[in-house]
Amino acid sequence: MKLVYASALCLLVSPLLSAQTLKLDLNKSMPAIEKLYLDLHQSPELSYHEQQTGKKIASQLQKLGFDVTNSVGGYGVVGIYRNGQGPTVMIRTDTDGLPITEQTGKAYASTVTTVNEQGSKVGVMHGCGHDIHMSSFIGTAQQLIKNKQSWQGTLMMVAQPAEEVGGGAKAMLSEGLFSKYAKPDHIIALHVSASVPAGKVALKNEYTMASVDSVDISIKGKGGHGAYPHTTVDPVIIAARTILALQTITSRELSPLEPSVITVGSIHGGSKHNVISDEVKLQLTLRSYNPEVRNAQIAAIKRITAGIAQSAGLEKALYPEVYVHESESIPSTYNNPEQTNIVRSAIADAIGVKNVLETKAVMAGEDFGLYGRTDENIPITLFWLGGVNQQQYTNAMKNNETLPSLHSSKFAPDYKVALQTGITAMSNAAAALFNQ
């Protein structure tokens, strides 16, 4: 994903919202944080398998004096630290890796392999920066405890599993995250960026990431010999018509002012050159910000697929099956403007206004948005943490080159700079929310 940004901070930062910048002691703590990062990077675990990762996070929080609960919503971890009367601030990190074989060439590259659910051997890598997230998370906890005289309230640290498959936040919430442990007044998180230089932070108010839905479509037909197509109802032809027709949902049915993406990412059908099959399967991803757009996308997909099947002469019993993976659906991430302004101001005070950038929303998704969609209506803020080495970034911009993206086998953040910035930014953001 690519972030587009511009320095427009002077219009958004209000000195009335600024809190006193924490006096962080990173020189002493960074060697241990960097060691933790390298350990996490070299031992990634796939979604729903983050057992050892959860244990490592729990151990770190316990050493700091948190009341820790393991195995929440799978291998999630909840740490509670009460520091007098005041608001509850929740900081969230995600913990799962991806089925990617790392190709960064780094001496510390992950060499972990595993067997996936399909029985195939796959590499495992923190290709989305969750190792940066977790290390910044622990570093932030350390600094907030060291500076506990500067804030009052309850610090709630949540290490969430299974973000990459959209299941972790749902699982933790369904197990009573906000009823059994603490009900936050503010929730914040960071996400490393593959297009922002290390040492900088980027964020925006309101919608910042999209909703995500996975949809399967099974298109039926009546198979037969490829030499006698007139005796069949060819599902390949129906699938081709369907794929093209689905693109008219965004271009002709939805307002051009409402972002919408409908991508057919997979098509499977047939087994031989001269055989017309009975079925073709499509896999789609849907993206939007507005929940009404999401509902309109799904309704239109069902209508269009049925209509094309009918026009091909199929009886109703053979109309396509449209299956929405509701268990994996995640809403868009909406940064509460008032809270995000406080976060922006605190980070700017800590790392400098020139290092805090305004970004545009992206169509990538994050289940972090779920925490702001509960009945409690808690304000959330997610900001982007620059991860690209400054020289690499400069060279790429100069030569019009594309940087390795998140989920790339070659994504290698400048972790030493990114971690210091992430810890500084998150610690001060949390302190400012405590002190509001």
VEXDREN-2710 file (C-alpha; in Angstrom, 1 decimal):
% VEXDREN-2710
k/r/px/py/pz
1/MET/0.0/0.0/0.0
2/LYS/1.2/3.5/-0.7
3/LEU/0.6/6.5/1.5
4/VAL/0.2/10.0/0.0
5/TYR/0.9/12.8/2.4
6/ALA/1.7/16.5/2.8
7/SER/2.8/18.6/5.7
8/ALA/-0.4/20.3/6.6
9/LEU/0.0/20.0/10.3
10/CYS/0.1/23.7/11.2
11/LEU/-3.6/23.9/10.5
12/LEU/-4.5/21.0/12.8
13/VAL/-2.3/21.2/15.8
14/SER/-3.7/23.3/18.6
15/PRO/-1.4/24.3/21.5
16/LEU/-4.3/24.0/23.8
17/LEU/-4.3/20.3/23.4
18/SER/-0.6/19.8/24.0
19/ALA/0.5/17.8/27.1
20/GLN/3.9/18.0/28.7
21/THR/6.3/15.8/26.7
22/LEU/7.5/12.8/28.6
23/LYS/11.2/12.6/29.5
24/LEU/12.0/9.2/28.0
25/ASP/15.1/7.3/28.7
26/LEU/15.6/5.3/25.5
27/ASN/19.4/5.1/25.5
28/LYS/19.3/2.5/28.2
29/SER/16.2/0.6/27.1
30/MET/16.7/0.4/23.3
31/PRO/19.3/-2.4/23.2
32/ALA/16.8/-4.7/25.0
33/ILE/13.9/-3.6/22.7
34/GLU/16.0/-4.2/19.6
35/LYS/16.9/-7.6/20.9
36/LEU/13.2/-8.3/21.4
37/TYR/12.5/-7.1/17.9
38/LEU/15.1/-9.5/16.4
39/ASP/13.7/-12.4/18.4
40/LEU/10.1/-11.7/17.3
41/HIS/11.3/-11.2/13.7
42/GLN/13.1/-14.5/13.7
43/SER/10.3/-16.5/15.3
44/PRO/7.0/-15.5/13.6
45/GLU/3.8/-17.5/14.0
46/LEU/0.8/-17.6/11.7
47/SER/-2.6/-16.5/12.6
48/TYR/-4.3/-18.6/15.3
49/HIS/-0.9/-20.2/16.2
50/GLU/0.7/-17.3/18.1
51/GLN/1.2/-19.3/21.3
52/GLN/4.9/-18.6/21.9
53/THR/4.6/-15.0/20.7
54/GLY/1.8/-14.5/23.3
55/LYS/4.0/-16.0/26.0
56/LYS/6.8/-13.6/25.2
57/ILE/4.5/-10.5/25.3
58/ALA/2.9/-11.7/28.6
59/SER/6.3/-12.2/30.2
60/GLN/7.4/-8.7/29.3
61/LEU/4.3/-7.1/30.7
62/GLN/4.5/-9.2/33.9
63/LYS/8.0/-8.0/34.5
64/LEU/6.7/-4.4/34.4
65/GLY/4.1/-5.1/37.0
66/PHE/1.0/-5.6/34.9
67/ASP/-1.9/-7.8/35.9
68/VAL/-1.7/-10.2/32.9
69/THR/-4.2/-12.6/31.4
70/ASN/-3.1/-15.0/28.7
71/SER/-5.1/-16.8/25.9
72/VAL/-7.8/-14.2/25.4
73/GLY/-9.6/-14.8/22.1
74/GLY/-7.0/-17.4/21.1
75/TYR/-3.5/-16.4/22.0
76/GLY/-4.3/-12.8/22.9
77/VAL/-2.8/-11.1/25.9
78/VAL/-4.4/-8.4/28.2
79/GLY/-2.3/-6.4/30.6
80/ILE/-3.8/-4.0/33.1
81/TYR/-1.8/-1.4/35.1
82/ARG/-3.8/0.8/37.5
83/ASN/-2.1/4.1/38.4
84/GLY/-4.7/6.0/40.4
85/GLN/-7.9/7.7/39.3
86/GLY/-8.3/8.7/35.7
87/PRO/-9.3/7.5/32.3
88/THR/-8.5/4.1/30.8
89/VAL/-6.3/4.1/27.8
90/MET/-6.0/1.0/25.7
91/ILE/-2.9/0.4/23.4
92/ARG/-3.3/-2.4/21.0
93/THR/-0.7/-4.4/19.0
94/ASP/-1.2/-7.3/16.6
95/THR/1.0/-10.4/16.8
96/ASP/0.6/-12.8/13.8
97/GLY/2.9/-13.3/10.9
98/LEU/2.3/-14.1/7.3
99/PRO/2.9/-17.2/5.1
100/ILE/5.7/-15.5/3.2
101/THR/9.3/-16.7/2.6
102/GLU/11.5/-13.8/3.6
103/GLN/13.9/-12.6/0.8
104/THR/15.3/-9.4/2.4
105/GLY/18.9/-10.8/2.6
106/LYS/19.2/-9.6/6.2
107/ALA/21.4/-11.5/8.5
108/TYR/18.5/-11.7/10.9
109/ALA/15.9/-12.8/8.3
110/SER/13.3/-15.3/9.3
111/THR/14.0/-18.9/8.3
112/VAL/10.8/-20.3/9.9
113/THR/8.7/-22.7/7.9
114/THR/5.5/-24.5/8.7
115/VAL/2.8/-26.6/7.1
116/ASN/-0.4/-24.6/6.4
117/GLU/-4.0/-25.8/6.6
118/GLN/-3.8/-27.1/3.0
119/GLY/-0.8/-29.3/3.9
120/SER/1.7/-27.2/2.0
121/LYS/5.1/-26.2/3.4
122/VAL/5.3/-22.4/3.6
123/GLY/7.8/-19.8/4.9
124/VAL/6.7/-17.5/7.8
125/MET/7.6/-13.8/8.0
126/HIS/6.5/-10.7/9.8
127/GLY/5.8/-9.1/6.4
128/CYS/3.3/-6.6/7.8
129/GLY/5.5/-5.2/10.5
130/HIS/3.8/-6.8/13.5
131/ASP/7.3/-7.3/15.0
132/ILE/7.7/-3.6/15.0
133/HIS/4.3/-3.1/16.5
134/MET/4.9/-5.6/19.4
135/SER/8.4/-4.2/20.2
136/SER/7.1/-0.6/20.2
137/PHE/4.2/-1.8/22.3
138/ILE/6.5/-3.2/25.0
139/GLY/8.8/-0.2/24.8
140/THR/5.8/2.1/25.3
141/ALA/4.7/0.1/28.3
142/GLN/8.2/0.4/29.8
143/GLN/8.3/4.2/29.3
144/LEU/4.8/4.8/30.6
145/ILE/5.6/2.8/33.8
146/LYS/8.9/4.7/34.2
147/ASN/7.0/8.0/33.9
148/LYS/3.9/7.0/35.8
149/GLN/4.2/10.1/37.9
150/SER/3.2/12.1/34.8
151/TRP/-0.2/10.4/34.2
152/GLN/-3.1/8.9/36.2
153/GLY/-5.5/6.2/35.2
154/THR/-5.6/2.6/33.9
155/LEU/-3.2/1.5/31.2
156/MET/-4.7/-1.4/29.2
157/MET/-2.2/-3.2/26.9
158/VAL/-3.8/-5.6/24.4
159/ALA/-1.8/-7.9/22.2
160/GLN/-4.2/-9.2/19.6
161/PRO/-3.8/-12.4/17.5
162/ALA/-5.1/-13.2/14.1
163/GLU/-5.3/-9.7/12.6
164/GLU/-4.2/-10.9/9.2
165/VAL/-7.4/-13.1/8.9
166/GLY/-9.8/-10.6/10.5
167/GLY/-10.6/-12.8/13.4
168/GLY/-8.6/-11.6/16.4
169/ALA/-10.4/-8.5/17.4
170/LYS/-13.8/-10.3/17.1
171/ALA/-12.6/-13.1/19.2
172/MET/-11.2/-10.9/22.0
173/LEU/-14.3/-8.7/22.0
174/SER/-16.6/-11.8/22.1
175/GLU/-14.7/-13.1/25.2
176/GLY/-15.6/-9.9/27.1
177/LEU/-12.5/-7.8/26.5
178/PHE/-14.3/-4.6/27.6
179/SER/-16.4/-6.3/30.4
180/LYS/-14.0/-8.7/32.1
181/TYR/-10.9/-6.5/32.1
182/ALA/-11.5/-2.8/31.6
183/LYS/-13.7/-0.5/29.5
184/PRO/-11.4/1.9/27.7
185/ASP/-12.1/5.6/27.3
186/HIS/-9.5/5.9/24.5
187/ILE/-8.0/3.3/22.2
188/ILE/-4.8/3.8/20.1
189/ALA/-2.6/1.8/17.8
190/LEU/0.2/2.2/15.3
191/HIS/0.9/0.5/12.0
192/VAL/4.3/0.5/10.4
193/SER/4.3/2.1/6.9
194/ALA/6.3/0.9/3.8
195/SER/6.0/4.3/2.2
196/VAL/6.9/6.8/4.9
197/PRO/10.5/7.4/6.0
198/ALA/11.6/6.1/9.4
199/GLY/11.6/8.9/12.0
200/LYS/8.2/10.2/10.8
201/VAL/4.6/9.5/11.6
202/ALA/1.6/10.0/9.3
203/LEU/-2.1/10.1/10.3
204/LYS/-5.5/11.6/9.3
205/ASN/-8.9/12.2/10.9
206/GLU/-12.0/10.2/10.1
207/TYR/-11.8/7.2/7.7
208/THR/-8.2/6.0/7.4
209/MET/-8.6/2.3/6.4
210/ALA/-11.3/0.4/4.5
211/SER/-13.8/-2.3/5.3
212/VAL/-12.9/-5.7/4.0
213/ASP/-15.1/-8.5/2.8
214/SER/-14.2/-11.8/1.2
215/VAL/-16.9/-13.2/-1.2
216/ASP/-17.1/-16.6/-2.9
217/ILE/-19.2/-17.1/-6.0
218/SER/-20.0/-20.6/-7.3
219/ILE/-21.3/-20.2/-10.9
220/LYS/-23.2/-23.3/-12.1
221/GLY/-23.6/-24.6/-15.6
222/LYS/-24.3/-27.7/-17.6
223/GLY/-21.1/-29.3/-18.8
224/GLY/-20.3/-31.4/-21.9
225/HIS/-18.0/-31.8/-24.8
226/GLY/-16.1/-28.8/-25.9
227/ALA/-16.9/-29.6/-29.6
228/TYR/-20.6/-29.4/-28.9
229/PRO/-21.1/-26.1/-26.9
230/HIS/-24.6/-25.8/-28.1
231/THR/-25.6/-28.8/-26.0
232/THR/-24.2/-27.1/-22.8
233/VAL/-24.6/-24.0/-20.6
234/ASP/-21.0/-22.9/-20.3
235/PRO/-20.2/-21.6/-16.8
236/VAL/-16.9/-20.2/-18.1
237/ILE/-18.8/-17.8/-20.4
238/ILE/-21.2/-17.0/-17.5
239/ALA/-18.2/-16.3/-15.3
240/ALA/-16.6/-14.0/-17.9
241/ARG/-19.8/-12.0/-18.3
242/THR/-20.2/-11.9/-14.5
243/ILE/-16.7/-10.6/-13.9
244/LEU/-17.2/-7.7/-16.3
245/ALA/-20.6/-6.9/-15.1
246/LEU/-19.4/-6.7/-11.5
247/GLN/-17.2/-3.7/-12.4
248/THR/-20.3/-1.7/-13.2
249/ILE/-21.3/-1.8/-9.6
250/THR/-18.6/0.7/-8.7
251/SER/-18.7/2.6/-12.0
252/ARG/-22.5/2.9/-12.5
253/GLU/-24.4/2.0/-9.3
254/LEU/-22.5/3.8/-6.6
255/SER/-21.7/7.5/-6.2
256/PRO/-18.3/8.4/-7.6
257/LEU/-17.8/10.3/-4.4
258/GLU/-18.0/7.1/-2.4
259/PRO/-14.8/4.9/-2.5
260/SER/-15.5/1.3/-3.6
261/VAL/-13.3/-1.5/-4.8
262/ILE/-14.6/-4.9/-6.1
263/THR/-11.7/-7.2/-7.2
264/VAL/-12.0/-10.7/-8.5
265/GLY/-8.8/-12.1/-7.2
266/SER/-9.3/-15.8/-8.2
267/ILE/-11.1/-17.8/-10.9
268/HIS/-11.1/-21.6/-11.1
269/GLY/-13.0/-23.8/-13.5
270/GLY/-12.6/-26.7/-15.9
271/SER/-10.1/-29.5/-16.1
272/LYS/-9.3/-30.1/-19.7
273/HIS/-9.0/-28.3/-23.1
274/ASN/-12.1/-30.0/-24.6
275/VAL/-14.3/-30.3/-21.6
276/ILE/-17.0/-27.7/-20.7
277/SER/-17.2/-27.9/-16.9
278/ASP/-20.2/-27.8/-14.6
279/GLU/-18.9/-25.0/-12.3
280/VAL/-16.6/-22.0/-12.1
281/LYS/-15.6/-20.5/-8.8
282/LEU/-14.7/-16.9/-8.2
283/GLN/-13.1/-15.3/-5.1
284/LEU/-13.6/-11.6/-4.5
285/THR/-12.4/-8.9/-2.1
286/LEU/-14.6/-5.9/-1.4
287/ARG/-13.4/-2.6/0.0
288/SER/-15.2/0.6/1.0
289/TYR/-15.5/3.1/3.9
290/ASN/-19.2/3.7/4.2
291/PRO/-21.2/0.7/5.6
292/GLU/-24.0/1.6/3.3
293/VAL/-21.7/1.2/0.3
294/ARG/-20.6/-2.2/1.6
295/ASN/-24.2/-3.4/1.8
296/ALA/-25.0/-2.1/-1.7
297/GLN/-22.0/-3.9/-3.1
298/ILE/-23.2/-7.3/-1.7
299/ALA/-26.8/-6.7/-2.8
300/ALA/-25.7/-5.8/-6.3
301/ILE/-23.4/-8.9/-6.6
302/LYS/-26.3/-11.2/-5.7
303/ARG/-28.6/-9.5/-8.1
304/ILE/-26.2/-9.4/-11.0
305/THR/-25.0/-13.0/-10.7
306/ALA/-28.6/-14.2/-10.6
307/GLY/-29.6/-12.1/-13.5
308/ILE/-26.8/-13.3/-15.8
309/ALA/-27.5/-16.9/-14.9
310/GLN/-31.2/-16.4/-15.8
311/SER/-30.2/-14.8/-19.1
312/ALA/-28.1/-17.9/-19.9
313/GLY/-31.2/-20.0/-19.5
314/LEU/-30.4/-21.7/-16.2
315/GLU/-33.3/-22.7/-13.9
316/LYS/-33.4/-21.0/-10.5
317/ALA/-31.9/-24.1/-8.8
318/LEU/-28.7/-23.5/-10.7
319/TYR/-28.3/-19.8/-10.0
320/PRO/-24.9/-18.9/-8.5
321/GLU/-24.2/-19.3/-4.8
322/VAL/-22.9/-16.1/-3.3
323/TYR/-21.2/-16.6/0.1
324/VAL/-20.0/-13.7/2.2
325/HIS/-17.4/-14.7/4.8
326/GLU/-19.1/-12.7/7.6
327/SER/-16.8/-14.2/10.2
328/GLU/-13.8/-12.6/8.4
329/SER/-15.5/-9.2/7.6
330/ILE/-14.0/-6.2/9.2
331/PRO/-15.4/-2.6/9.2
332/SER/-13.5/0.5/8.1
333/THR/-11.2/2.2/10.6
334/TYR/-12.5/5.6/11.6
335/ASN/-10.2/7.9/13.5
336/ASN/-12.2/9.9/16.0
337/PRO/-11.3/13.5/15.0
338/GLU/-11.2/15.0/18.5
339/GLN/-9.0/12.2/19.9
340/THR/-6.8/12.1/16.8
341/ASN/-6.1/15.8/17.1
342/ILE/-4.9/15.2/20.7
343/VAL/-2.7/12.3/19.5
344/ARG/-1.3/14.4/16.6
345/SER/-0.5/17.3/18.9
346/ALA/1.3/15.1/21.5
347/ILE/3.3/13.3/18.8
348/ALA/4.3/16.6/17.2
349/ASP/5.5/18.0/20.5
350/ALA/7.6/14.9/21.0
351/ILE/9.2/14.3/17.6
352/GLY/8.8/17.7/15.9
353/VAL/6.0/19.1/13.7
354/LYS/8.0/18.5/10.6
355/ASN/8.0/14.8/11.3
356/VAL/4.2/14.5/11.6
357/LEU/2.6/14.2/8.2
358/GLU/-1.0/14.2/7.0
359/THR/-1.9/11.2/5.0
360/LYS/-4.8/10.0/2.8
361/ALA/-7.0/7.1/3.5
362/VAL/-6.0/3.7/2.0
363/MET/-8.2/0.8/0.8
364/ALA/-6.2/-1.7/2.9
365/GLY/-8.1/-3.0/6.0
366/GLU/-7.4/-3.6/9.7
367/ASP/-9.6/-5.2/12.2
368/PHE/-8.5/-2.5/14.7
369/GLY/-11.6/-0.7/13.4
370/LEU/-13.8/-3.1/15.3
371/TYR/-12.8/-1.7/18.7
372/GLY/-14.5/1.6/17.7
373/ARG/-17.7/-0.2/16.5
374/THR/-18.9/-1.7/19.8
375/ASP/-22.0/-0.5/21.7
376/GLU/-19.7/1.5/23.9
377/ASN/-18.8/3.7/20.9
378/ILE/-15.2/4.2/22.1
379/PRO/-13.0/6.7/20.2
380/ILE/-10.1/5.1/18.3
381/THR/-7.0/6.4/16.6
382/LEU/-4.5/4.5/14.4
383/PHE/-1.4/6.3/13.1
384/TRP/1.2/5.2/10.6
385/LEU/4.8/4.8/11.8
386/GLY/7.4/5.4/9.1
387/GLY/9.5/2.3/8.4
388/VAL/11.6/3.1/5.3
389/ASN/15.3/3.8/5.6
390/GLN/15.7/7.5/4.8
391/GLN/18.4/6.9/2.2
392/GLN/16.5/4.2/0.6
393/TYR/13.4/6.4/0.5
394/THR/15.4/9.3/-1.0
395/ASN/16.9/7.1/-3.7
396/ALA/13.5/5.6/-4.6
397/MET/11.9/9.1/-4.9
398/LYS/14.8/10.4/-7.0
399/ASN/14.8/7.4/-9.3
400/ASN/11.0/6.9/-9.4
401/GLU/11.4/3.4/-8.0
402/THR/8.7/1.4/-6.2
403/LEU/9.5/0.6/-2.6
404/PRO/8.8/-3.0/-1.3
405/SER/5.3/-2.9/0.1
406/LEU/3.8/-4.4/3.2
407/HIS/3.3/-8.1/2.7
408/SER/6.3/-8.2/0.4
409/SER/9.0/-10.8/0.9
410/LYS/11.5/-8.0/0.6
411/PHE/10.0/-5.6/3.2
412/ALA/12.7/-4.7/5.7
413/PRO/11.9/-1.7/7.9
414/ASP/14.7/0.5/9.4
415/TYR/13.8/-1.0/12.8
416/LYS/16.3/1.0/15.0
417/VAL/14.9/4.3/13.9
418/ALA/11.3/3.1/13.6
419/LEU/11.3/1.7/17.1
420/GLN/12.6/4.8/18.8
421/THR/10.0/6.9/16.9
422/GLY/7.2/4.5/17.6
423/ILE/7.9/4.3/21.3
424/THR/8.3/8.1/21.6
425/ALA/5.1/8.8/19.6
426/MET/2.9/6.2/21.4
427/SER/4.1/7.0/24.9
428/ASN/3.4/10.7/24.5
429/ALA/0.1/10.0/22.7
430/ALA/-1.1/7.9/25.6
431/ALA/0.1/10.4/28.3
432/ALA/-1.8/13.2/26.5
433/LEU/-5.0/11.1/26.5
434/PHE/-4.6/10.3/30.2
435/ASN/-4.1/14.0/31.0
436/GLN/-7.0/15.3/29.0
END
